[in-house]
Amino acid sequence: QNIPSLFAFLAVSMINILVEFWKLRKKSRPHKTEVMYRIMVLMMLLNQVATMSPRRDISLLLREHSCRSRRIRRNPCFVSSEFSACFHTRNVPLQRRKFAAMLKYSSHSASFVEADEKALIAPFFPIYYNDVYEVNLPPGHRFPIGKYREVRISLQSKIEALSQDEQSRVDCDFRISPLATVEQLITTHDEHYVQRYLNGKMTELENRNIGFPWSLQHVNRTLSSVGGTVAAALSAWEKYCKRHELIQKKEHNRQESFEDTTHLCWSAHVAGGTHHAFKDYGEGFCIFSDIAVAANVLLQKYPAPALIQQSNNHTQKNQLSTPAIRRILIIDLDVHQGNGNAVLFQEEERVKTFSMQCKANYFSKKEQSDLDIELPVGCRDETYLSTLRFWLKNIENYPFDEDGRSDEVKSNTQKKPFDIIFFQAGVDIHKDDRLGRLSISTGGISRRNQIVFEFVHRMKSPLVICMGGGYPRDEWDPILKAHTNVYWEAHQFLSSLSKGR
């Protein structure tokens, strides 16, 4: 039923673009950013429609672009980041990428270059969501599938209710999670296992161990759960690299000193956190590990360069360096151990896993993370928060130092312990959680979030936030509020940093 509105939108956009170009020809001084924005919206919509799944609701896309339109009109300096985000988070043909680059860097879009410089100030915080992929679970199923949409709607309403000035402090928008590709999945999982799941060839016992009945609906949701986290990680890292390059160019060409704001590149996924998935099997409502896949994609796409010999250092000192992924930290604060991630990265020295869980809440074999901290049943706020502070401070001072590493690796580690951090922000530690067995209050979870955000800020690392567990009893509000607060408090933390600049 949305097809007529889609064609009406396209027609109006094309007419507006022609009118604006006619004004340019008549030299009536239109706003060039407005022209570029109209082209951008049209291209983004065409791109999303071309890559959309048959079940995706077109009205959601129109609403998403309507939100982008209002946001960019309030602050045109974000046009460039919005435009590039569309073409970096989707599988766009090369010709369209070239056209995007042509628009972005043409002589008629000097404001885009200025926007890039202004974007160095505003923290970056795209939020991905996958509730457009609906799954009809059997009646009475214990997994709260509806929480994802409720949390996203609540969060979106809170951010849109902010004043224009408050919204402009953070470069934040909502993006539909793309589907993970097989190539991305097999960076972490067994290819035979991946193909069996995608083609519905899992055994009844395997599906029962996972906790979901197999369906095509659930395949799309599973792929988007992984794809959203991968896209969030790539968005944060690519924005970090872009800011790093711009700052280096400024300092290199003008010999000026700029405040380092490159690490204020965070991203979030209102889903994911599926930390119970192993290489060739899943459990605990987890089929694939989204965080592990995202980490491995980053390691594969942005590998650390070969070590430069000391004798060649003098030829390299004036060259601009490109950031590479050397070390990744996973902070897992779900009530259950991140057992899948612990096993998946046991042999990977570049990824460190820190899991803090209830010591009496293992539903399968306990695995060995790089750092496992167990909490007693019924643990309350003060014990939980003091324990978390202690171990994060310990990681900050001694970031998994090992005598077996080379001097060069130790030197890099001391300079920047972690290149990017993942935060599995489960709220099943809440006292009202059905499966948790801890007694942490809503305020305690908010203080936990603040401790993590402050730690990440001190580490000067990009951050990726994933949802994690949260299982309501009869009353859903406490768990939904705790989930929403994770993302809202991250947004407000970044906003407070932006306000102080």
Salt bridges, closest charged atoms under 4 A:
GLU20 OE2 - ARG38 NE 3.96
GLU34 OE2 - ARG38 NH2 3.02
GLU34 OE2 - ARG73 NH2 3.24
GLU64 OE2 - ARG68 NH2 3.31
GLU82 OE1 - ARG68 NH1 2.15
GLU82 OE2 - ARG71 NH1 2.03
GLU114 OE2 - LYS118 NZ 3.16
ASP116 OD1 - LYS242 NZ 3.18
GLU117 OE1 - LYS250 NZ 3.43
GLU117 OE2 - ARG254 NH2 3.93
ASP131 OD1 - ARG149 NH1 3.63
ASP131 OD1 - ARG152 NH2 2.74
GLU134 OE2 - ARG149 NH2 2.95
ASP165 OD2 - ARG169 NH2 2.96
ASP171 OD1 - ARG71 NH2 2.33
ASP173 OD2 - ARG68 NH2 3.30
ASP173 OD2 - ARG175 NE 2.99
GLU204 OE2 - ARG208 NH1 3.56
GLU206 OE2 - ARG196 NH2 2.75
GLU238 OE2 - LYS301 NZ 3.33
GLU245 OE2 - LYS249 NZ 3.13
GLU259 OE2 - ARG501 NH1 2.67
ASP332 OD2 - HIS275 ND1 2.54
ASP334 OD1 - HIS275 NE2 3.82
ASP334 OD1 - HIS336 ND1 3.28
GLU348 OE2 - ARG350 NE 2.89
GLU349 OE1 - LYS352 NZ 3.06
GLU374 OE2 - LYS366 NZ 2.99
GLU382 OE2 - ARG447 NH2 2.95
GLU396 OE1 - ARG458 NE 2.99
ASP401 OD1 - ARG405 NH2 2.80
GLU402 OE2 - LYS352 NZ 3.14
ASP428 OD2 - HIS336 ND1 3.51
ASP432 OD2 - HIS430 ND1 3.96
